[in-house]
Amino acid sequence: MKILTVDDSSTVRFVMKSAIESLGHTCLMATNGQEALAIVSAEPIDVVLLDWNMPLMDGREVLREIRKKPICKNTKVLMCTSEATRGDVEQILRLGVEGYILKPISPDKLKAELAKIGVGPA
């Protein structure tokens, strides 16, 4: 599977990349929403791990654009956020994501959330 991590934190991207590759999947990385949209427009991506708070475009804006693209019709999105209030979580789920991951993100937490959407070892 091809999994795209979109986060402005290099530490978060590194943790995600290590966990994804340990499962045997390909990890692509973007530092912001504009880079992410260029990647998902160029090739089919199975899963996007999308940061909620980023410069240039926030996760909500990126998600709306992803959902408009025919190439992304089968792309699953997990929102990654430090926003943990009930209202924030409800808003995330209303956006049409398959799930969310609360930060800080550990490899085990990421693998567990990926497993919930059907992504296990390759």
VEXLUMFI-802608 format. One record per residue: residue in three letters; residue number from 1; x, y, z of N, C-alpha, C, O, CB in turn. Coordinates in steps of 0.001 Angstrom, whole numbers, always signed. Each point is the difference from the previous one (the first is absolute). Glycine has a CB too. Layout:
residues N
["ALA"; NUM; [X; Y; Z]; [X; Y; Z]; [X; Y; Z]; [X; Y; Z]; [X; Y; Z]]
...
END
This chain:
residues 122
["MET"; 1; [+831; -1186; +0]; [-831; +1186; +0]; [+872; +1244; +0]; [+1128; -12; +492]; [-2943; -1231; +713]]
["LYS"; 2; [+1276; +2306; -1760]; [+657; +1299; +59]; [-719; +850; +1039]; [-1207; +229; -75]; [+1932; -378; -2362]]
["ILE"; 3; [+58; +607; +3406]; [-549; +807; +1083]; [+729; +1335; +8]; [+1230; +48; +16]; [-1825; -2109; +1356]]
["LEU"; 4; [-174; +3140; -1384]; [+549; +1350; +6]; [-148; +603; +1385]; [-1103; +40; +547]; [+555; +242; -2988]]
["THR"; 5; [+1649; +186; +3014]; [-43; +733; +1263]; [+127; +1481; -315]; [+888; +419; -743]; [+116; -2370; +2039]]
["VAL"; 6; [-1906; +2735; -719]; [-1; +1438; -226]; [+77; +670; +1360]; [-974; +4; +753]; [-373; -208; -2912]]
["ASP"; 7; [+2501; +767; +2473]; [+190; +649; +1294]; [+1147; +990; -114]; [+1000; -278; -662]; [-1869; -1756; +1897]]
["ASP"; 8; [+730; +3180; -597]; [+1070; +997; -49]; [+1125; -318; +986]; [+1035; +666; -13]; [-2723; +1037; -683]]
["SER"; 9; [+1500; -2702; +1543]; [+1039; -409; +949]; [+841; -1137; -584]; [-523; -1065; -325]; [-951; +1766; +2251]]
["SER"; 10; [+2778; -465; -2054]; [+874; -1047; -529]; [+60; -1198; +951]; [+158; -1135; -450]; [+1196; +2889; -743]]
["THR"; 11; [-1476; -1518; +2487]; [+11; -1098; +974]; [-1202; -911; -206]; [+139; -1223; -11]; [+1072; +2683; +1658]]
["VAL"; 12; [-2382; -872; -1809]; [-1213; -793; -217]; [+117; -779; -1300]; [-339; -1183; -46]; [-1033; +2866; +1321]]
["ARG"; 13; [+1847; -1033; -2331]; [+160; -697; -1291]; [+952; -1178; +143]; [-259; -1068; -554]; [-174; +3216; -677]]
["PHE"; 14; [+1532; -1974; +1964]; [+975; -1068; +180]; [-613; -1189; +756]; [+198; -1151; -387]; [+1646; +2870; +382]]
["VAL"; 15; [-2586; -1438; +1080]; [-649; -1075; +779]; [-974; -767; -887]; [-27; -1230; +15]; [+255; +2578; +2114]]
["MET"; 16; [-1030; -615; -2904]; [-972; -645; -879]; [+698; -825; -1079]; [-386; -1140; -260]; [-1224; +3015; +693]]
["LYS"; 17; [+2624; -1307; -1053]; [+723; -709; -1072]; [+587; -1305; +523]; [-114; -1039; -651]; [+652; +3235; -456]]
["SER"; 18; [+85; -2148; +2272]; [+597; -1209; +586]; [-1054; -1068; +250]; [+212; -1170; -319]; [+1563; +2576; +1380]]
["ALA"; 19; [-2914; -1008; -490]; [-1062; -961; +293]; [-598; -582; -1280]; [-240; -1204; -87]; [-257; +2450; +2201]]
["ILE"; 20; [+261; -398; -3092]; [-592; -452; -1273]; [+935; -968; -721]; [-430; -1050; -477]; [-818; +3227; +285]]
["GLU"; 21; [+2508; -1821; +118]; [+956; -866; -694]; [+226; -1305; +760]; [+295; -1024; -617]; [+811; +3057; -334]]
["SER"; 22; [-1239; -2015; +2281]; [+143; -1244; +766]; [-1142; -970; -302]; [+132; -1206; +211]; [+1058; +2478; +1597]]
["LEU"; 23; [-2309; -742; -2300]; [-1129; -843; -412]; [+164; -480; -1442]; [-787; -817; -479]; [-699; +2066; +2070]]
["GLY"; 24; [+2502; -746; -2276]; [+250; -421; -1375]; [-682; +849; -1055]; [-88; -406; -1159]; [+340; -1842; +2046]]
["HIS"; 25; [-738; +3426; -503]; [-680; +879; -943]; [+922; +1135; -436]; [+1014; +272; +643]; [-3222; -843; +415]]
["THR"; 26; [+1846; +1223; -2150]; [+743; +1142; -504]; [-512; +1258; +672]; [-1209; +212; +94]; [+1603; -1362; -2300]]
["CYS"; 27; [+521; +1984; +2672]; [-369; +1255; +641]; [+478; +1178; -836]; [+1185; +129; -304]; [-1080; -1231; +2557]]
["LEU"; 28; [-1050; +1953; -2615]; [+326; +1265; -651]; [-226; +1093; +1044]; [-812; -177; +909]; [+161; -677; -3260]]
["MET"; 29; [+1353; +1975; +2235]; [-127; +1039; +1010]; [-211; +1372; -627]; [+549; +316; -1055]; [+890; -1669; +2568]]
["ALA"; 30; [-2254; +2159; -831]; [-226; +1390; -385]; [+66; +852; +1260]; [-443; -414; +1072]; [-999; -261; -3067]]
["THR"; 31; [+2000; +1867; +1848]; [+137; +892; +1149]; [-1165; +964; +140]; [-131; +674; +1022]; [+2576; -863; -1267]]
["ASN"; 32; [-3300; +260; -784]; [-1161; +887; +70]; [-1080; -489; -970]; [+206; -942; -766]; [+1280; +2901; +1412]]
["GLY"; 33; [-2626; -1299; -590]; [-1131; -415; -816]; [+222; +131; -1491]; [-478; -831; -772]; [-929; +1481; +2638]]
["GLN"; 34; [+2122; +375; -2281]; [+252; +182; -1430]; [+839; -1147; -557]; [-278; -505; -1087]; [+141; +2992; +1390]]
["GLU"; 35; [+1157; -2894; +437]; [+804; -1152; -433]; [-857; -1262; -37]; [+112; -809; -921]; [+1958; +1865; +1898]]
["ALA"; 36; [-2913; -1215; +17]; [-864; -1186; +61]; [-922; -69; -1209]; [-161; -1064; -598]; [+252; +1137; +3098]]
["LEU"; 37; [-692; +1043; -2860]; [-916; +5; -1138]; [+724; -297; -1304]; [-564; -641; -888]; [-872; +2278; +2094]]
["ALA"; 38; [+2665; -1184; -1332]; [+781; -321; -1203]; [+253; -1510; -78]; [-68; -587; -1080]; [+1166; +2873; +1158]]
["ILE"; 39; [-807; -2908; +1062]; [+274; -1439; +16]; [-1256; -806; -311]; [+41; -906; -832]; [+1781; +1291; +2501]]
["VAL"; 40; [-2950; -65; -1005]; [-1219; -791; -234]; [-583; +246; -1387]; [-791; -808; -487]; [+323; +888; +2935]]
["SER"; 41; [+845; +1015; -3085]; [-457; +266; -1366]; [+810; -790; -1024]; [-470; -248; -1110]; [-250; +2534; +1828]]
["ALA"; 42; [+1939; -2681; -345]; [+907; -647; -941]; [-99; -1517; -15]; [+287; -632; -1016]; [+1206; +2539; +1343]]
["GLU"; 43; [-1900; -2497; +803]; [-50; -1461; +70]; [-1001; -438; +1069]; [-240; +726; +964]; [+2646; -871; -1731]]
["PRO"; 44; [-2992; -1045; +593]; [-952; -490; +1008]; [+701; -239; +1342]; [+1070; -607; +60]; [-2448; -460; -1889]]
["ILE"; 45; [+759; +1551; +2884]; [+501; -179; +1357]; [-1080; -759; +775]; [-1180; +342; -64]; [+2608; +1805; -25]]
["ASP"; 46; [-1009; -3177; +818]; [-966; -823; +739]; [-479; +673; +1287]; [-1187; -21; +322]; [+2283; -2002; -1277]]
["VAL"; 47; [-147; +2621; +1684]; [-332; +622; +1287]; [+761; +1314; +125]; [+1172; +90; -366]; [-1592; -2356; +1435]]
["VAL"; 48; [-266; +3284; -546]; [+644; +1270; +323]; [-113; +200; +1510]; [-1089; -58; +571]; [+549; +1059; -2873]]
["LEU"; 49; [+1681; -765; +2930]; [+61; +362; +1417]; [+169; +1507; +17]; [+1074; +507; -324]; [-60; -2762; +1084]]
["LEU"; 50; [-2058; +2975; -387]; [-98; +1427; -238]; [-19; +799; +1295]; [-885; -176; +838]; [-329; -321; -2938]]
["ASP"; 51; [+2197; +1376; +2254]; [+66; +887; +1155]; [-1152; +999; -50]; [-350; +492; -1073]; [+2862; -753; +1172]]
["TRP"; 52; [-3094; +558; +1040]; [-1121; +934; +117]; [+493; +1447; -100]; [-597; +811; -709]; [-645; -2478; +2141]]
["ASN"; 53; [+2321; +1990; -727]; [+514; +1373; +51]; [+1326; +102; -751]; [+1018; -543; +428]; [-2166; +901; +1789]]
["MET"; 54; [+1111; +360; -3360]; [+1201; +198; -806]; [-26; +1407; -588]; [-1062; +609; -127]; [+1191; -3088; -412]]
["PRO"; 55; [+1049; +2989; +182]; [+16; +1284; -718]; [-462; -197; -1447]; [-46; -1127; -494]; [+1931; +1953; +1972]]
["LEU"; 56; [-2213; +237; -2128]; [-449; +64; -1398]; [-1422; -516; -175]; [-877; +743; -441]; [+3239; -1023; -271]]
["MET"; 57; [-2598; -977; +1050]; [-1345; -597; -70]; [-139; -911; +1210]; [+890; -801; +285]; [-981; +911; -2854]]
["ASP"; 58; [-1029; +11; +3283]; [-175; -922; +1123]; [-582; -1324; -505]; [-376; -122; -1165]; [+35; +2071; +2759]]
["GLY"; 59; [+275; -2920; -711]; [-456; -1332; -379]; [-1398; -30; -574]; [-288; -787; -903]; [+1745; -80; +2648]]
["ARG"; 60; [-2333; +1721; -1227]; [-1375; +46; -524]; [-11; +422; -1463]; [-706; -595; -814]; [-147; +1140; +3108]]
["GLU"; 61; [+1635; +481; -2631]; [+58; +461; -1390]; [+569; -1079; -916]; [-517; -239; -1091]; [+793; +2594; +1903]]
["VAL"; 62; [+785; -2997; -360]; [+628; -1056; -796]; [-979; -1151; -211]; [-123; -522; -1108]; [+2392; +1165; +2003]]
["LEU"; 63; [-2961; -1035; +166]; [-971; -1094; -98]; [-1085; +324; -1020]; [-358; -852; -813]; [+809; +246; +3204]]
["ARG"; 64; [-977; +1827; -2357]; [-1039; +385; -961]; [+504; -147; -1443]; [-730; -464; -875]; [-231; +2066; +2577]]
["GLU"; 65; [+2207; -1205; -1936]; [+571; -103; -1347]; [+251; -1455; -397]; [-224; -379; -1150]; [+1278; +2627; +1465]]
["ILE"; 66; [-591; -3053; +628]; [+215; -1428; -272]; [-1310; -653; -416]; [-43; -759; -969]; [+1941; +694; +2628]]
["ARG"; 67; [-2957; +360; -931]; [-1302; -629; -268]; [-576; +398; -1360]; [-856; -707; -531]; [+443; +678; +2987]]
["LYS"; 68; [+861; +1136; -3022]; [-480; +445; -1320]; [+679; -735; -1148]; [-515; +5; -1118]; [+61; +2225; +2106]]
["LYS"; 69; [+1590; -2858; -739]; [+815; -583; -1066]; [-442; -1432; -329]; [-12; -860; +880]; [+1934; +2305; -148]]
["PRO"; 70; [-2283; -1703; -1987]; [-388; -1366; -387]; [+1093; -1032; +297]; [-312; -1138; +351]; [-1123; +2131; -2132]]
["ILE"; 71; [+2701; -617; +1647]; [+1098; -936; +255]; [+24; -437; +1471]; [+610; -1013; +340]; [+714; +2092; -2196]]
["CYS"; 72; [-1987; -313; +2719]; [+10; -286; +1444]; [-1287; -656; +490]; [-245; -52; +1205]; [+1764; +1986; -921]]
["LYS"; 73; [-2342; -2433; -1199]; [-1302; -531; +420]; [+124; -1165; +987]; [-918; -225; +788]; [+7; +939; -2993]]
["ASN"; 74; [+2018; -1457; +2182]; [+175; -1120; +926]; [+1025; +292; +1102]; [+371; -893; +762]; [-973; -633; -2632]]
["THR"; 75; [+1053; +2771; +1947]; [+1004; +382; +990]; [-639; +129; +1378]; [-1017; +674; +166]; [+2340; +517; -1944]]
["LYS"; 76; [-712; -1846; +2764]; [-449; +118; +1387]; [+825; +1098; +671]; [+1189; +151; -277]; [-1874; -2619; +375]]
["VAL"; 77; [+44; +3228; +784]; [+686; +1086; +689]; [-147; -166; +1504]; [-1099; -187; +523]; [+697; +1721; -2477]]
["LEU"; 78; [+1548; -1459; +2639]; [+26; +66; +1455]; [+497; +1389; +370]; [+1079; +406; -431]; [-667; -2923; +685]]
["MET"; 79; [-1178; +3242; +532]; [+411; +1326; +440]; [+875; -158; +1235]; [-330; -765; +907]; [-1779; +1833; -1848]]
["CYS"; 80; [+3210; -354; +978]; [+935; -38; +1124]; [-61; +1349; +699]; [+194; +1039; -631]; [+1329; -2718; -539]]
["THR"; 81; [-1793; +1664; +2471]; [-230; +1264; +675]; [+337; -55; +1484]; [+7; -1062; +622]; [-1771; +1533; -2284]]
["SER"; 82; [+2039; +697; +2200]; [+145; +124; +1455]; [-1279; +575; +585]; [-109; +167; +1215]; [+2607; +152; -1432]]
["GLU"; 83; [-3463; -19; -635]; [-1295; +529; +442]; [-836; -1153; +528]; [-408; -877; -761]; [+500; +2771; -928]]
["ALA"; 84; [-348; -1894; +2988]; [-623; -1190; +593]; [-1339; +266; +678]; [-525; -887; +673]; [+2796; +18; -356]]
["THR"; 85; [-2832; +2052; -473]; [-1299; +226; +630]; [-1061; -771; -776]; [+183; -341; -1168]; [+534; +2634; +1997]]
["ARG"; 86; [-1819; -2555; -157]; [-1089; -743; -644]; [-474; +717; -1272]; [-261; -645; -1015]; [-447; -253; +3269]]
["GLY"; 87; [+599; +2210; -2198]; [-433; +772; -1165]; [+974; -120; -1160]; [-414; -102; -1155]; [-731; +1679; +2689]]
["ASP"; 88; [+2443; -1563; -1232]; [+1009; -139; -1048]; [-95; -1363; -664]; [+45; -104; -1225]; [+1453; +1677; +2461]]
["VAL"; 89; [-1628; -2613; -431]; [-88; -1362; -537]; [-1259; -152; -855]; [+46; -600; -1073]; [+1214; -290; +3076]]
["GLU"; 90; [-2376; +1429; -1531]; [-1243; -81; -779]; [+156; +730; -1334]; [-471; -480; -1031]; [-871; +345; +3164]]
["GLN"; 91; [+2001; +1295; -2113]; [+223; +741; -1240]; [+865; -802; -964]; [-286; -48; -1197]; [+75; +2203; +2456]]
["ILE"; 92; [+1256; -2778; -752]; [+882; -819; -838]; [-801; -1120; -670]; [+122; -217; -1205]; [+1840; +742; +2718]]
["LEU"; 93; [-2767; -1223; -744]; [-759; -1123; -542]; [-1049; +466; -1006]; [-279; -709; -967]; [+657; -533; +3101]]
["ARG"; 94; [-959; +2413; -1925]; [-981; +539; -956]; [+641; +335; -1345]; [-690; +69; -1017]; [-620; +846; +2938]]
["LEU"; 95; [+2611; -708; -1929]; [+692; +334; -1251]; [+101; -1194; -949]; [+379; +167; -1159]; [+913; +1553; +2411]]
["GLY"; 96; [-1620; -2905; -782]; [+17; -1159; -882]; [+1307; -753; -16]; [+376; -575; -1021]; [-2005; +1748; -330]]
["VAL"; 97; [+2322; -1175; +2469]; [+1227; -784; +95]; [-326; -1393; +513]; [-1060; -232; +581]; [+2416; +2317; -172]]
["GLU"; 98; [-433; -3003; -633]; [-197; -1374; +487]; [+366; -128; +1476]; [-372; -978; +648]; [+841; +122; -2953]]
["GLY"; 99; [+251; +1829; +2833]; [+373; -32; +1405]; [+944; +1138; +326]; [+285; +856; -837]; [-591; -3329; +869]]
["TYR"; 100; [+785; +2464; +1199]; [+932; +1035; +419]; [+996; -584; +987]; [-256; -1016; +645]; [-1486; +2797; -1011]]
["ILE"; 101; [+2877; -1114; +468]; [+1052; -406; +925]; [+349; +1224; +839]; [+306; +1065; -536]; [+611; -2856; -1063]]
["LEU"; 102; [-966; +1629; +2911]; [+382; +1104; +875]; [+1507; +16; +183]; [+624; -1040; +214]; [-2838; +915; +967]]
["LYS"; 103; [+2792; +1318; -1269]; [+1433; +168; +240]; [+239; +74; +1502]; [-886; +443; +730]; [+1194; +759; -2945]]
["PRO"; 104; [+842; -1615; +2696]; [+1163; -446; -763]; [-221; -1389; -599]; [-717; -832; +556]; [+2180; +2214; +931]]
["ILE"; 105; [-832; -1603; -2624]; [-173; -1248; -738]; [+1201; -907; +236]; [+1146; +374; -250]; [-2534; +807; -1499]]
["SER"; 106; [+1097; -2375; +2235]; [+1044; -1018; +153]; [-171; -1020; -1124]; [-1080; -105; -580]; [+1178; +431; +3120]]
["PRO"; 107; [+957; -1076; -2851]; [-137; -1036; -1031]; [-1121; -996; +315]; [-753; -381; -896]; [+3191; +628; +422]]
["ASP"; 108; [-2556; -667; +1726]; [-1047; -962; +361]; [-1391; +589; -174]; [-908; -678; -482]; [+2483; -377; +2094]]
["LYS"; 109; [-1747; +2325; -1218]; [-1304; +654; -150]; [-359; +115; -1482]; [-1141; -252; -388]; [+1510; +1543; +2537]]
["LEU"; 110; [+604; -912; -2970]; [-246; +138; -1429]; [-374; -1346; -617]; [-951; -85; -777]; [+2557; +2013; +693]]
["LYS"; 111; [-869; -2968; +423]; [-300; -1333; -543]; [-1395; -460; +416]; [-713; -609; -797]; [+3159; +45; +849]]
["ALA"; 112; [-2838; +849; +1184]; [-1336; -393; +477]; [-1090; +742; -778]; [-1008; -601; -373]; [+1957; +144; +2670]]
["GLU"; 113; [-759; +1740; -2542]; [-1005; +767; -745]; [-52; -428; -1465]; [-1078; -51; -592]; [+1428; +1981; +2152]]
["LEU"; 114; [+796; -2234; -2141]; [+4; -504; -1369]; [-723; -1339; -77]; [-743; -252; -949]; [+2904; +1453; +506]]
["ALA"; 115; [-1947; -2060; +1435]; [-668; -1310; +9]; [-1514; +158; +34]; [-715; -801; -603]; [+2695; -191; +1773]]
["LYS"; 116; [-2482; +2010; -476]; [-1451; +237; +84]; [-620; +289; -1367]; [-1188; -241; -211]; [+1521; +1115; +2524]]
["ILE"; 117; [+481; -352; -3243]; [-544; +279; -1341]; [+480; -1029; -1021]; [-94; +213; -1209]; [+17; +2230; +1772]]
["GLY"; 118; [+591; -3558; -56]; [+344; -1105; -877]; [+1422; +1; -545]; [+282; -701; -972]; [-2628; +689; +398]]
["VAL"; 119; [+3248; +783; +1177]; [+1377; +63; -463]; [+875; -747; +1007]; [+272; +492; +1095]; [-672; +1739; -2278]]
["GLY"; 120; [+822; -3401; +798]; [+896; -788; +840]; [+1312; -222; -716]; [+311; +702; -963]; [-2262; -1825; +2056]]
["PRO"; 121; [+2713; +169; -641]; [+1280; -301; -678]; [-227; -399; -1462]; [-974; -676; -330]; [+1951; -61; +2535]]
["ALA"; 122; [-58; +1171; -3071]; [-116; -314; -1427]; [+301; -1477; -246]; [-46; -458; -1142]; [+699; +2822; +554]]
END
